Amino acid sequence: MKPIWPALMLGIAMPALAQPAPQAAAEAANPARLAAARQLVGLLNLEQTFDQMFVPLMPVFAQAVIGALQGDLDTRDAMRVLLEKGEGGQDRFVTILSQEFFRSLRARYPDLKESAAAEYAKTFSESELRDLIAFYTSGTGAKMLSLAPDLQKRLAAAGQEIGRKAGEEAGRRAFERAEQEMLPRKAQTSS
């Protein structure tokens, strides 16, 4: 097995390596540039985009939390009682966790929008930001913004279907390969 520490060290170092040059950071801090980025972010309907991104992840998050709580010695018994005896069981708890996570996340949308504005300010010049604002306030840009949520839903559905097919294929191949590579030849022939 290959040691993981080189990859771990690289992963730790990457954020430092990815920092913008001092000049780019200073330009991003330019108040006019940041104001233009905030104006652009205000046009982009990010709340709707965030909702579309995060809502499908809520049950996944909830299941992960449940798994972690069930695996923790300090919470295992309480989880068993809650899921076995609580009204609605695990399905109800998944719903509650999803709703509470979404509520907490939505309360942080202003922070996400401010982070997005900072990233736009780092990425685009003030002039480019003004060009983007002009585009999104034009007829074509406004149409793009109004149709983007539906377009994103259709693209997400297509991506899910493609992902489902790829997952089925990869799972089948991985299982076949794992049997060949991981089981001794003798065990394969005796089954």
C-alpha positions as CSV (number, residue, x, y, z in Angstrom):
1,M,0.0,0.0,0.0
2,K,1.3,3.5,-0.9
3,P,1.9,5.9,2.0
4,I,-0.8,8.6,2.1
5,W,1.3,11.2,3.8
6,P,2.7,12.8,0.6
7,A,-0.9,13.3,-0.7
8,L,-2.0,14.5,2.8
9,M,0.9,17.1,2.9
10,L,0.1,18.2,-0.7
11,G,-3.6,18.6,0.3
12,I,-2.6,20.7,3.3
13,A,-0.3,22.9,1.2
14,M,-2.7,23.4,-1.7
15,P,-4.7,26.2,-0.1
16,A,-1.6,28.1,0.6
17,L,-0.4,27.6,-3.0
18,A,-3.7,28.7,-4.3
19,Q,-3.7,32.1,-2.5
20,P,-4.0,35.0,-4.9
21,A,-0.9,37.1,-5.5
22,P,-0.6,40.1,-3.2
23,Q,-1.6,42.5,-6.0
24,A,-4.7,40.4,-6.9
25,A,-5.7,40.4,-3.2
26,A,-5.2,44.1,-3.0
27,E,-7.3,44.7,-6.1
28,A,-10.0,42.4,-4.8
29,A,-10.1,44.5,-1.6
30,N,-10.7,47.6,-3.7
31,P,-14.1,49.0,-2.4
32,A,-15.4,49.8,-5.8
33,R,-14.5,46.4,-7.2
34,L,-16.1,44.7,-4.2
35,A,-19.2,46.9,-4.5
36,A,-19.5,45.9,-8.2
37,A,-19.1,42.2,-7.3
38,R,-21.8,42.5,-4.6
39,Q,-24.1,44.1,-7.1
40,L,-23.5,41.3,-9.6
41,V,-24.1,38.7,-6.9
42,G,-27.3,40.4,-6.1
43,L,-28.5,39.9,-9.7
44,L,-27.6,36.2,-9.8
45,N,-30.4,34.9,-7.6
46,L,-27.9,32.9,-5.6
47,E,-30.5,32.0,-2.9
48,Q,-32.4,30.0,-5.5
49,T,-29.2,28.4,-6.8
50,F,-28.1,27.5,-3.2
51,D,-31.5,26.0,-2.6
52,Q,-31.2,23.8,-5.7
53,M,-27.7,22.7,-4.6
54,F,-28.4,22.0,-1.0
55,V,-32.0,20.7,-0.8
56,P,-31.1,17.4,-2.5
57,L,-28.2,17.0,-0.1
58,M,-30.2,17.3,3.1
59,P,-31.3,13.6,3.3
60,V,-27.7,12.6,2.6
61,F,-26.5,14.8,5.4
62,A,-29.1,13.5,7.7
63,Q,-28.2,9.9,7.0
64,A,-24.5,10.7,7.6
65,V,-25.3,12.3,10.9
66,I,-27.4,9.3,11.9
67,G,-24.7,6.9,10.9
68,A,-22.1,8.9,13.0
69,L,-24.4,9.0,16.0
70,Q,-25.2,5.3,15.8
71,G,-21.4,4.6,15.6
72,D,-20.6,6.8,18.6
73,L,-20.5,4.9,21.9
74,D,-21.9,8.0,23.7
75,T,-25.0,8.4,21.5
76,R,-25.6,4.8,20.2
77,D,-28.1,3.9,22.8
78,A,-30.1,7.1,22.6
79,M,-30.2,6.8,18.8
80,R,-31.5,3.3,19.0
81,V,-34.3,4.3,21.4
82,L,-35.1,7.4,19.2
83,L,-35.2,5.4,16.0
84,E,-36.9,2.3,17.3
85,K,-39.5,3.9,19.6
86,G,-39.8,7.5,18.4
87,E,-42.9,8.3,16.4
88,G,-42.0,8.0,12.7
89,G,-38.6,6.3,13.4
90,Q,-35.7,7.0,11.2
91,D,-37.7,8.5,8.3
92,R,-39.0,11.2,10.7
93,F,-35.6,11.9,12.2
94,V,-34.1,12.3,8.6
95,T,-36.9,14.8,7.9
96,I,-36.2,16.7,11.2
97,L,-32.4,16.7,10.6
98,S,-32.9,17.9,7.0
99,Q,-35.2,20.7,8.0
100,E,-32.9,21.9,10.8
101,F,-29.8,21.7,8.7
102,F,-31.5,23.6,5.9
103,R,-32.7,26.3,8.3
104,S,-29.2,26.7,9.7
105,L,-27.7,26.8,6.2
106,R,-30.2,29.3,4.9
107,A,-29.4,31.6,7.8
108,R,-25.8,31.6,6.4
109,Y,-26.7,32.5,2.9
110,P,-25.6,36.1,3.4
111,D,-22.2,34.8,4.3
112,L,-22.2,32.6,1.2
113,K,-23.2,35.6,-0.9
114,E,-20.4,37.7,0.6
115,S,-17.9,34.9,-0.1
116,A,-19.2,34.7,-3.7
117,A,-18.8,38.5,-4.0
118,A,-15.2,38.3,-2.7
119,E,-14.4,35.5,-5.2
120,Y,-15.9,37.5,-8.1
121,A,-13.9,40.5,-7.0
122,K,-10.7,38.5,-7.0
123,T,-11.5,36.9,-10.4
124,F,-12.8,39.9,-12.4
125,S,-11.6,43.5,-12.8
126,E,-14.1,46.2,-11.9
127,S,-14.6,46.8,-15.6
128,E,-15.4,43.1,-16.2
129,L,-17.8,43.1,-13.3
130,R,-19.6,46.1,-14.8
131,D,-19.7,44.3,-18.1
132,L,-21.3,41.3,-16.4
133,I,-23.8,43.5,-14.6
134,A,-24.7,45.1,-18.0
135,F,-25.2,41.7,-19.5
136,Y,-27.4,40.4,-16.7
137,T,-29.5,43.5,-16.8
138,S,-29.9,43.3,-20.6
139,G,-32.8,41.4,-22.2
140,T,-30.7,38.3,-22.9
141,G,-29.0,38.3,-19.5
142,A,-32.3,38.8,-17.7
143,K,-33.7,35.9,-19.8
144,M,-30.7,33.8,-18.8
145,L,-31.3,34.5,-15.1
146,S,-35.0,33.7,-15.3
147,L,-34.5,30.5,-17.2
148,A,-31.3,29.3,-15.4
149,P,-33.1,27.5,-12.5
150,D,-35.3,25.4,-14.8
151,L,-32.3,24.7,-17.1
152,Q,-30.2,23.7,-14.0
153,K,-33.0,21.3,-12.9
154,R,-33.1,19.7,-16.3
155,L,-29.3,19.4,-16.5
156,A,-29.2,18.0,-12.9
157,A,-31.8,15.4,-13.9
158,A,-29.8,14.4,-16.9
159,G,-26.6,14.3,-14.8
160,Q,-28.3,12.1,-12.2
161,E,-29.4,9.6,-14.8
162,I,-26.0,9.5,-16.4
163,G,-24.5,9.1,-12.9
164,R,-26.9,6.3,-12.0
165,K,-25.9,4.4,-15.2
166,A,-22.2,5.0,-14.6
167,G,-22.6,3.9,-10.9
168,E,-24.3,0.7,-11.9
169,E,-21.6,-0.1,-14.5
170,A,-18.7,0.9,-12.2
171,G,-20.2,-1.1,-9.3
172,R,-20.6,-4.2,-11.4
173,R,-17.1,-3.9,-12.9
174,A,-15.5,-3.1,-9.5
175,F,-17.1,-6.1,-7.9
176,E,-15.9,-8.4,-10.7
177,R,-12.4,-6.9,-10.5
178,A,-12.3,-7.1,-6.7
179,E,-13.2,-10.7,-6.8
180,Q,-10.4,-11.4,-9.3
181,E,-7.8,-9.3,-7.5
182,M,-8.7,-9.8,-3.9
183,L,-9.8,-13.4,-3.6
184,P,-7.3,-16.2,-3.9
185,R,-7.7,-18.3,-7.1
186,K,-8.6,-21.4,-5.1
187,A,-11.6,-19.6,-3.5
188,Q,-12.8,-18.4,-6.9
189,T,-12.8,-21.8,-8.4
190,S,-14.6,-23.5,-5.4
191,S,-17.5,-21.1,-5.5
